Amino acid sequence: MLNTNCYKHTPIIQQYLSIKKLYPNMFLFFQIGDFYELFYEDAKIAASILKIVLTKKGFSAKKIIPMAGFPCQKINYYCKKLLKLGKSIVICDQIDNKLFNNGLILRKIVQVITPGTVVNEELLNGKKDNLLVSIFEKNNSFGYAVLNLCLGKLEILEFNNINDLMSEIEKNNPEEILLPENFAYLFLFNKRTGIQKRSILNFNLTRSYHVLISHFLSDEKQRNKLKTKKLGVRAAGSILRYIKYIKKNIPSHIQYLKIKNKNTYIYMNFSTRKNLEINENTNVSNKNSSLLSIINKTSTLMGSRLLKRWVFSPICNVNEIVNRQNSVTILLKNHQKITSILERFHDLERIITRLSLNQAIPKDLINLRNLLSLLPKLKTTLSKILEKNLIRLNHGIHLCKSLNTLLHNAIQLIPSYCINYGNVIATGFSKKLDRWREIANDSLNYLKKIELKQKKKIGANSLKIGFNKIIGYYLQVNKKDSHLIPNNYFRKQTLKHTERYMIPEIENYQEKILYAKTIAVNIEKEIYLNILHKITPFLKKLKTTSYSIAELDVLNNFAKIAINLNYVCPTLTKKYGINIINGRHPIVELARNKSFIPNSTYLSSKKRMSIITGPNMGGKSTYMRQIAIIVILSYIGSYVPATKVSIGPIDKIFTRIGAHDDLYSGKSTFMIEMLETAHILNHATSNSLVLIDELGRGTSPRDGLSLAWSCAKSLVKDIKCMTLFSTHYSELSELEKKYKSIKNIYFDSLLKNNKIFFNYVLKKGFTEKSHGLSVALLSGFPKKVVLNAKKKLKQIYKEKNLPIINAIKLINKINFNKIKPLKSLKILNFLKKILIN
């Protein structure tokens, strides 16, 4: 156990502990020279998960100090590993190499990095939003807030059941989640990383409300809305307080507060997104083939992230969708020109974030400069396109000419990675800086002459001059040449393969060099900070520009895939129903070597349900999924894979396909099936699209049939939603006779020479053909097993039909014309008992 009484420790450990106590649950990277060191428990844990050496060095408070470390230049590598595991990091740097009276170098925290608040380019996944979520629960209702720090956007939602909450978490897939320490459903997050338990005081309603109002300066309408979302306010307030704890203040970059209305988006839960393979293919052998992988041909990382947001949350606003469609239609003829410009754009969205947080590195300014130089060409191209939505986007793109001029004049063509290394500010921008650089360069040239002179004098080809922050300048030679070293060399440092020495000539001169370099770097830092300050007034325009570019990229992407994949523009109408002519499944279509066979779909107020029968592997599941995918694509403004499409209002999409044991730990496959079906029956409306695949297969045939029958009846009679219901229960085809809004359709197949052939063409009617044994043979079952199964199947049919055969034999023996009516009734009762038994 670590003794935290600082007075019992050495000065450097006292310094370490005073910083560590500010963030006790985070890894502290403590700079000592050219290394970052970790001590005590941090060292033990880091050594294990980062695979670095754990050592013990010296004593403090009468105990050996566990210690582990790595070179400073490796910091991004190790930060990335820790963040991936959901860990947080505090970086403490040496600010000055001068020693104070206590023998210590001044150190301070320069950055706190947590999984949900990281903005460094090297630590982020460019194709994914990096999100921080907070949850507050009361009486089984939930407040939910999600912060996209890179967008400066905070959203508030509320849920009245745990299923919808978990579905939203799966959709957002946040890097970090804040939970009250007494959160009742903590067990549901056991498999997630990045969970932060926070004091319940951080979720105080009054404080949360005031911090939101104070930061966002909300108008009265917004304030009144916030008052109705008490649970959401608690969650959002805790996020802002956490950001303040991490960043020391709440960045002004967080400008956008949105109280999200779930009814403005098409609802899809986790099962639906997974079953439709929106983000990941459920086929283990083809994990990389998903809907997003097919339709995401965006040119920028900003566009890629926006497209994912659109696909995960299709909108219900038909006017906005039509605007997108109109833009795509125009871009069909212009997409190549726009693509050639956009594909050279850097990630402006995240550059702005780092600028707002004063964490921009020289590379960010170079990328911003290059992007600003491309904007005139993009605006000129867009100005020739007279389409309302594209004109709006063009107006949102700001050239920022004076900023572009500043960056061209001030920043080197190829600057160093970090301002601390110097060589960032362009020559000629500051006369003062140029003078000190000249002094430093002359000194370095002088050192080069010393190196050549000494190398020639002692005859050691490995000799070279080097520098580090600990010992300054030195002469380094390989150990094999160490016997050549003269007496006037004195050793400064010994490494595994080299020796480092000092000579009086360098020792006397290095102070002048270091002084000149230090002055030059300090001038550069001052100029650099001034440049960042001058960029601040442009941030609002740059943010608008990034939004416009991202949206343009997604719309341009829709135009590209429409041409390349032969998609058409769907019609969104107020008329109830779905009418798809020759629809295709976008994922399966590209995965097949053969041409995809399209099928049509018609659902309306008069035909709400299609009961689909057909053999296994016959195309039922693919057909159902393609309809839902076409609906999703239509409601994000994309063209769709079909000949013609017309779709009415849709509010929710549900699927009951397969099983997901990871969602409901400890539940049987049948229980999962029932839970998902119950969710559909309790939440679907008449405007919902429901896909149900082989309901009831997880229990006995009689129970399964009864449940499937009852669910189908409820969906069509009570809920009256649009439903595609695939089944192997041929008895369900009888529902068509009972309800006019149910129609039977089937996929046919052909069995020839014990081989099954699928034609994947949809027909009216129903079929009892399952061809399960043929499919088993096709999948690689041993022939002997299949043959035995066929024998058993014949036996089952025979046993099932035996009472009927016996009854027919008995009837054939009786001459009903010669017996009395009473005896006839007795015979009929006897036949009835035979058939029932």
Secondary structure, DSSP 4 states (H G I P E B T S, - for coil): -----GGGS-HHHHHHHHHHTTSTTSEEEEEETTEEEEEHHHHHHHHHHHT---EEEEEETTEEEEEEEEEGGGHHHHHHHHHHTT--EEEEEEEEEEE-TTS-EEEEEEEEE-TTT---GGGS-TTS--EEEEEEEETTEEEEEEEETTTTEEEEEEESSHHHHHHHHHHH--SEEEEETT-TTGGGGTT-S-EEEE-GGGG-HHHHHHHHHHHH---HHHHHHHHT-HHHHHHHHHHHHHHHHHHSS--TT--EEEE--GGGB-EE-HHHHHHTTSSS-S-GGGTT--HHHHH---SSHHHHHHHHHHHHS-B--HHHHHHHHHHHHHHTTTHHHHHHHHTT---HHHHHHHHHTT---HHHHHHHHHHHHHHHHHHHHHHT---HHHHHHHHT----HHHHHHHHHHB-SS--SSGGG---BPTTS-HHHHHHHHHHHHHHHHHHHHHHHHHHHHT-TT-EEEEETTTEEEEEEEGGGGGG--TT-EEEEE-SSEEEEE-HHHHHHHHHHHHHHHHHHHHHHHHHHHHHHHHGGGHHHHHHHHHHHHHHHHHHHHHHHHHHTT-B--EE-SSSSEEEEEE--HHHHHH-SSPP--EEEEE-SS--EEEEE--TTSSHHHHHHHHHHHHHHHTTT--BSSSEEEE----EEEEE-S--TTTSTT--HHHHHHHHHHHHHHH--TT-EEEEESTTTTS-HHHHHHHHHHHHHHIIIII--EEEEE-S-GGGGGHHHH-TTEEEEEEEEEEETTEEEEEEEEEES------HHHHHHHTT--HHHHHHHHHHHHHHHHHHHHHHHHHHHHHHH--GGGS-HHHHHHHHHHHHHHHH-
